[in-house]
Amino acid sequence: MSTSADRTYEQQNDSALDTLYSKVSSLRSVTIDIHNDSENQRSGLLSNTSEQFDNFGAQLQRTSNHFSRTIVNGARQHRLTLYINQVVTSETSTSFATLRATTRPLSSRHIGPASSTRITYSTSAAAPPPLKSCPNCGEAQPLESLSCPKCNTLQPLPSDIDFFKAMDLDFASVPKGGWEIDTSALKRAWRLKMAVTHPDRMVGRTDKEQQIGAQQSALINRAYETLLNPLPRAHYLLERHGASEVSESDSLEDPELLMEVMELRERLEEAENEDEAAEVRADNAKLLQGSVDVLAQAFGESPPDLETAREAAVQLRYWTNIEKAAREWSPGKRVELQH
């Protein structure tokens, strides 16, 4: 049961966090101003921002020290530690990355919010994400933005946009090197984006925006289908990692696997009813899943085992084609496999 002293500590901690959050919001606002203002206005903003950055670091250190003195309950310690991490990593990542690109180098800051848990922040972090400007009002926004948050004008998507970014997926957070995608989250993102780009939503838009909407829709569909299905996802990840392209001319090199393919094809051609075709499909599904498992393991290595992944992608192409033929099987229909 919490004591009166514990409740007082909680109130003090909440107050300290509110102050810290306010500092973060202020800093983000300043960095947005830096990005949007003309070149001849930036020098004054940069000087002011450097000072705010130093003040923020001091505030963060004082808040951290305050936690170390007042946190006495283990559960509350864990909660506040997670809260601090969220504030520092989620709320400030864009601001700090922008600051790094526009201000003088600053030293790393090491924060110890509670007991032995430490947060390390370094301004040598990743460069700020690239932005695009609205062709109508000039508002800066992420590359994956579909409509301008300021004037609501539809925004063209770069033809070479990263498919993970296009579908609002953080590649670094996807397990197994981008392989194990949360398909439910992917489908939700696709539905939300298609609600913006659907032809029915283009009524009343200018001809130019209707063209942009069609381009958005086509690219989003391509990104969705690529990441949703194992075979195109494997090809995309290999390309993303700089591996050589898997082409139609690539064939199986394992004699045993070639025999498996030939046997499955013969069984499918000789099938006399749907049950026999279903048996072929079930046996093929096991082989297909085996290749998927190999791909997950290969992409999950650090660095990814691209050679193994490429071999598994070639195998997966064979099993995927057999799956398609078995699914479309009907009596008397010629079995056509394109490997």
Backbone torsions as a table, in degrees:
resi	resn	phi	psi	omega
1	MET	NA	135.5	-177.6
2	SER	-76.5	141.1	179.1
3	THR	-92.5	172.0	176.5
4	SER	-60.5	-37.8	179.1
5	ALA	-65.4	-40.0	178.6
6	ASP	-61.7	-42.9	-179.5
7	ARG	-64.3	-36.4	176.8
8	THR	-63.6	-43.0	178.1
9	TYR	-60.0	-43.0	-179.5
10	GLU	-61.3	-43.2	178.9
11	GLN	-62.3	-40.0	178.4
12	GLN	-64.2	-42.0	-179.5
13	ASN	-65.9	-42.3	178.7
14	ASP	-61.6	-39.9	178.7
15	SER	-63.9	-42.6	179.4
16	ALA	-63.5	-39.3	179.5
17	LEU	-67.6	-38.5	177.6
18	ASP	-60.8	-41.2	178.1
19	THR	-63.3	-44.1	179.7
20	LEU	-62.1	-43.3	-179.4
21	TYR	-63.2	-39.4	178.1
22	SER	-61.7	-40.0	178.3
23	LYS	-62.5	-43.0	-179.7
24	VAL	-61.7	-46.8	-179.0
25	SER	-60.6	-40.6	178.7
26	SER	-62.5	-42.3	-178.6
27	LEU	-65.8	-39.0	178.8
28	ARG	-63.9	-41.0	179.3
29	SER	-60.7	-41.1	-179.1
30	VAL	-65.9	-41.2	-178.1
31	THR	-68.6	-31.1	174.7
32	ILE	-65.9	-40.4	176.9
33	ASP	-60.4	-40.7	179.8
34	ILE	-60.7	-42.5	-177.8
35	HIS	-65.8	-38.6	-172.0
36	ASN	-87.3	-25.3	-175.1
37	ASP	-75.0	156.3	179.4
38	SER	-69.5	163.3	-172.6
39	GLU	-58.6	-40.9	-174.8
40	ASN	-73.7	-7.2	177.4
41	GLN	-99.6	-7.2	-169.3
42	ARG	-77.2	-30.3	-173.6
43	SER	-58.5	-44.6	179.2
44	GLY	-65.7	-41.2	178.2
45	LEU	-62.3	-41.2	-178.4
46	LEU	-64.0	-42.3	179.0
47	SER	-61.5	-45.0	179.4
48	ASN	-65.1	-39.1	-178.7
49	THR	-67.8	-39.4	177.1
50	SER	-59.0	-41.7	179.6
51	GLU	-66.2	-42.6	178.3
52	GLN	-63.6	-37.5	179.1
53	PHE	-61.4	-45.7	179.2
54	ASP	-63.9	-40.8	178.3
55	ASN	-64.8	-38.1	178.4
56	PHE	-63.6	-42.8	178.7
57	GLY	-60.8	-41.1	178.2
58	ALA	-65.1	-41.6	178.2
59	GLN	-62.7	-41.5	179.4
60	LEU	-63.4	-40.2	179.3
61	GLN	-66.4	-41.8	179.3
62	ARG	-64.7	-41.1	178.0
63	THR	-62.7	-41.7	178.3
64	SER	-61.1	-46.3	179.4
65	ASN	-62.3	-37.6	179.0
66	HIS	-61.5	-43.2	177.8
67	PHE	-60.4	-43.7	-176.9
68	SER	-61.3	-32.9	-178.3
69	ARG	-80.5	-34.6	-167.8
70	THR	-102.3	-22.0	-175.3
71	ILE	-75.6	118.5	-177.4
72	VAL	-121.3	-12.9	-178.0
73	ASN	-106.3	130.0	-174.6
74	GLY	-61.0	-43.4	-178.9
75	ALA	-64.5	-41.8	-179.9
76	ARG	-67.9	-35.3	177.7
77	GLN	-59.3	-44.9	-179.1
78	HIS	-63.8	-42.8	-178.8
79	ARG	-61.9	-45.8	-177.8
80	LEU	-69.6	-34.0	177.2
81	THR	-62.8	-43.4	177.6
82	LEU	-64.0	-38.9	-179.6
83	TYR	-62.9	-46.3	179.5
84	ILE	-60.9	-45.8	179.5
85	ASN	-58.2	-41.2	-179.6
86	GLN	-63.4	-44.3	-179.4
87	VAL	-61.1	-46.3	-174.5
88	VAL	-72.0	-45.0	-173.4
89	THR	-84.5	-42.1	-175.6
90	SER	-82.1	-45.8	-172.0
91	GLU	-81.2	-22.7	-172.9
92	THR	-111.3	-3.8	-173.6
93	SER	-59.8	-44.7	-179.8
94	THR	-65.6	-43.5	-178.6
95	SER	-63.3	-46.9	-177.2
96	PHE	-66.6	-38.5	179.1
97	ALA	-64.1	-39.7	178.1
98	THR	-66.3	-40.5	178.4
99	LEU	-60.8	-40.7	-178.1
100	ARG	-61.2	-36.3	-177.3
101	ALA	-78.2	-14.3	-172.6
102	THR	-123.3	-13.8	-176.3
103	THR	-119.3	176.1	179.8
104	ARG	-65.6	154.0	177.5
105	PRO	-62.0	139.5	178.4
106	LEU	-122.1	152.8	-175.9
107	SER	-73.9	160.3	177.7
108	SER	-67.7	149.8	177.8
109	ARG	-119.2	133.5	-179.9
110	HIS	-114.8	120.1	-173.8
111	ILE	-114.2	134.6	177.4
112	GLY	-116.9	85.6	-170.1
113	PRO	-71.3	-32.1	-177.4
114	ALA	-158.6	131.9	-178.3
115	SER	43.5	-122.7	-175.0
116	SER	-95.3	-3.0	-180.0
117	THR	-71.1	130.6	-177.6
118	ARG	-129.5	145.5	173.9
119	ILE	-112.8	133.0	177.9
120	THR	-115.2	127.4	175.6
121	TYR	-122.2	132.7	177.4
122	SER	-129.0	136.1	178.7
123	THR	-77.1	4.2	173.8
124	SER	-90.1	22.7	-179.3
125	ALA	-69.6	-177.0	-175.0
126	ALA	-60.7	152.9	178.9
127	ALA	-66.4	157.9	-179.4
128	PRO	-62.3	146.3	179.4
129	PRO	-64.5	146.8	178.9
130	PRO	-66.4	147.7	-179.9
131	LEU	-121.9	163.7	172.4
132	LYS	-124.7	159.4	-179.1
133	SER	-108.0	139.0	176.9
134	CYS	-63.0	126.8	179.7
135	PRO	-67.0	-14.8	-178.5
136	ASN	-92.8	-47.4	-175.5
137	CYS	-119.5	-8.6	178.1
138	GLY	84.2	3.7	-179.3
139	GLU	-62.7	131.0	177.5
140	ALA	-78.3	139.3	-177.5
141	GLN	-158.3	164.2	-179.3
142	PRO	-61.4	155.1	-179.2
143	LEU	-59.9	-32.6	-175.7
144	GLU	-83.0	0.2	-179.1
145	SER	-62.5	134.1	179.9
146	LEU	-93.5	-31.8	178.3
147	SER	-140.5	148.9	-176.8
148	CYS	-68.5	127.7	179.2
149	PRO	-67.9	-15.3	-177.4
150	LYS	-94.6	-47.5	-175.6
151	CYS	-117.0	-1.6	176.5
152	ASN	68.0	14.6	176.0
153	THR	-74.1	137.4	178.0
154	LEU	-62.9	142.1	-176.5
155	GLN	-114.0	131.6	176.3
156	PRO	-67.1	143.3	175.1
157	LEU	-91.9	137.8	175.9
158	PRO	-58.6	137.0	-177.5
159	SER	-63.9	-24.7	-178.9
160	ASP	-104.6	22.3	-178.7
161	ILE	-61.8	143.2	177.4
162	ASP	-63.5	130.8	-175.5
163	PHE	-64.8	-32.9	177.3
164	PHE	-64.2	-45.1	179.3
165	LYS	-65.3	-39.2	179.9
166	ALA	-61.3	-29.9	-179.3
167	MET	-103.1	20.0	175.8
168	ASP	60.0	34.4	176.8
169	LEU	-108.6	132.9	176.5
170	ASP	-84.6	107.3	-174.8
171	PHE	-54.8	-42.2	-176.7
172	ALA	-64.0	-22.2	-178.2
173	SER	-94.3	-7.4	179.8
174	VAL	-80.5	122.8	-177.4
175	PRO	-59.8	160.3	177.3
176	LYS	57.4	45.2	175.2
177	GLY	60.1	35.1	179.6
178	GLY	93.6	-0.7	-174.8
179	TRP	-82.6	-46.8	-173.7
180	GLU	-84.7	79.9	-177.8
181	ILE	-81.2	139.2	173.0
182	ASP	-74.9	98.2	-174.4
183	THR	-66.2	-27.6	176.9
184	SER	-65.9	-44.2	177.9
185	ALA	-65.4	-37.6	178.6
186	LEU	-62.9	-43.9	-179.7
187	LYS	-66.7	-38.0	177.7
188	ARG	-62.8	-44.5	179.5
189	ALA	-62.3	-41.0	179.9
190	TRP	-62.6	-44.9	-179.3
191	ARG	-63.0	-42.3	-179.8
192	LEU	-63.8	-41.4	-178.6
193	LYS	-71.8	-38.1	179.1
194	MET	-68.7	-25.7	175.9
195	ALA	-65.2	-25.8	178.4
196	VAL	-84.3	-37.9	-171.6
197	THR	-99.7	-1.9	-178.2
198	HIS	-59.9	142.7	-179.2
199	PRO	-52.8	-33.4	179.6
200	ASP	-63.5	-25.2	179.8
201	ARG	-84.2	-4.6	-178.0
202	MET	-89.0	-5.5	-179.9
203	VAL	-61.5	128.3	-179.8
204	GLY	90.7	-9.3	177.6
205	ARG	-81.1	158.8	176.8
206	THR	-69.2	163.6	177.8
207	ASP	-58.0	-39.9	-179.8
208	LYS	-62.7	-44.0	180.0
209	GLU	-67.8	-34.1	176.9
210	GLN	-64.7	-37.5	175.3
211	GLN	-64.8	-42.1	178.2
212	ILE	-63.7	-41.9	179.0
213	GLY	-60.5	-41.0	177.7
214	ALA	-64.8	-39.9	178.3
215	GLN	-65.6	-42.5	178.2
216	GLN	-60.3	-48.1	-177.0
217	SER	-60.5	-45.0	-179.1
218	ALA	-64.0	-42.7	-177.4
219	LEU	-70.2	-40.4	179.5
220	ILE	-65.3	-41.1	177.0
221	ASN	-61.9	-41.0	179.9
222	ARG	-65.9	-42.5	178.3
223	ALA	-63.7	-42.1	-179.2
224	TYR	-63.3	-50.7	-179.0
225	GLU	-64.1	-35.9	-179.6
226	THR	-65.6	-45.4	-176.9
227	LEU	-80.1	-25.4	-177.7
228	LEU	-73.2	-41.5	-172.7
229	ASN	-97.3	135.5	-172.9
230	PRO	-57.0	-43.1	-174.9
231	LEU	-66.2	-54.2	177.9
232	PRO	-65.0	-29.1	176.6
233	ARG	-64.8	-41.6	177.9
234	ALA	-61.9	-45.2	178.7
235	HIS	-60.8	-42.3	-177.4
236	TYR	-66.3	-42.7	179.9
237	LEU	-66.2	-38.7	176.5
238	LEU	-61.3	-44.9	178.2
239	GLU	-63.2	-41.2	-179.1
240	ARG	-62.0	-33.2	179.7
241	HIS	-88.6	1.7	176.2
242	GLY	85.1	14.2	178.4
243	ALA	-77.6	159.0	179.1
244	SER	-65.0	148.0	-176.0
245	GLU	-65.9	139.7	174.0
246	VAL	-85.3	115.5	-175.8
247	SER	-107.4	170.3	179.2
248	GLU	-65.1	-20.8	-178.9
249	SER	-80.1	-13.8	177.9
250	ASP	-71.2	129.4	-176.9
251	SER	-125.5	166.1	178.0
252	LEU	-67.2	137.2	178.8
253	GLU	-104.0	-14.9	-179.3
254	ASP	-84.1	116.2	-178.8
255	PRO	-58.0	-36.4	-179.1
256	GLU	-65.9	-40.0	178.5
257	LEU	-67.6	-37.1	176.4
258	LEU	-61.7	-39.7	177.2
259	MET	-64.0	-39.5	177.6
260	GLU	-59.8	-44.5	-179.1
261	VAL	-62.7	-46.5	-178.8
262	MET	-63.3	-40.0	-179.2
263	GLU	-65.7	-44.4	179.7
264	LEU	-62.8	-39.4	179.5
265	ARG	-65.0	-44.7	-179.8
266	GLU	-61.9	-42.1	179.8
267	ARG	-63.3	-37.2	-179.3
268	LEU	-70.4	-38.5	179.2
269	GLU	-68.4	-31.0	-177.0
270	GLU	-92.1	-5.4	-178.8
271	ALA	-60.2	135.9	-177.8
272	GLU	-106.7	-11.8	179.5
273	ASN	-151.5	174.4	-176.0
274	GLU	-66.6	-31.1	180.0
275	ASP	-63.7	-42.4	179.6
276	GLU	-67.3	-38.2	176.7
277	ALA	-65.8	-36.6	179.1
278	ALA	-66.5	-34.3	177.4
279	GLU	-64.6	-41.7	176.9
280	VAL	-61.6	-43.3	-178.9
281	ARG	-63.4	-39.7	-180.0
282	ALA	-66.5	-42.9	178.8
283	ASP	-65.3	-39.0	179.5
284	ASN	-67.2	-33.9	-179.2
285	ALA	-60.8	-34.4	178.5
286	LYS	-66.4	-41.1	178.4
287	LEU	-67.6	-40.0	178.8
288	LEU	-61.7	-45.5	-179.9
289	GLN	-64.2	-33.7	177.3
290	GLY	-61.7	-41.8	178.2
291	SER	-67.5	-37.6	177.2
292	VAL	-61.9	-41.8	179.0
293	ASP	-64.2	-39.8	178.2
294	VAL	-63.9	-40.6	178.7
295	LEU	-63.1	-41.8	179.1
296	ALA	-61.3	-42.7	179.9
297	GLN	-68.3	-41.8	-177.3
298	ALA	-66.8	-45.9	179.3
299	PHE	-70.7	-23.5	-179.9
300	GLY	-79.0	-11.0	177.0
301	GLU	-69.1	157.7	177.0
302	SER	-125.7	104.6	-0.1
303	PRO	-76.0	166.6	-179.3
304	PRO	-58.8	142.6	176.3
305	ASP	-84.4	87.4	-172.4
306	LEU	-70.6	-31.8	179.4
307	GLU	-65.0	-47.2	177.7
308	THR	-64.2	-40.7	179.8
309	ALA	-62.4	-39.1	-179.0
310	ARG	-66.8	-43.0	178.2
311	GLU	-62.0	-42.3	179.9
312	ALA	-66.6	-33.2	178.4
313	ALA	-66.4	-38.2	176.8
314	VAL	-63.8	-45.3	178.2
315	GLN	-60.9	-43.4	-178.2
316	LEU	-60.7	-33.4	178.5
317	ARG	-61.9	-41.4	178.7
318	TYR	-63.8	-48.3	-177.6
319	TRP	-66.3	-34.5	179.1
320	THR	-66.1	-40.0	179.3
321	ASN	-68.7	-37.2	176.5
322	ILE	-67.0	-40.6	177.0
323	GLU	-58.0	-43.5	180.0
324	LYS	-64.1	-44.3	-179.3
325	ALA	-65.1	-40.0	180.0
326	ALA	-68.5	-36.9	179.8
327	ARG	-67.0	-33.6	-177.3
328	GLU	-94.7	6.0	-176.2
329	TRP	-61.8	142.0	171.3
330	SER	-151.7	152.2	-176.8
331	PRO	-55.8	129.8	177.1
332	GLY	82.9	-8.5	-179.6
333	LYS	-81.7	134.6	-179.5
334	ARG	-68.1	133.8	178.0
335	VAL	-84.6	118.0	179.6
336	GLU	-119.6	121.1	178.6
337	LEU	-115.9	127.7	176.6
338	GLN	-113.3	104.9	-179.7
339	HIS	-98.3	NA	NA
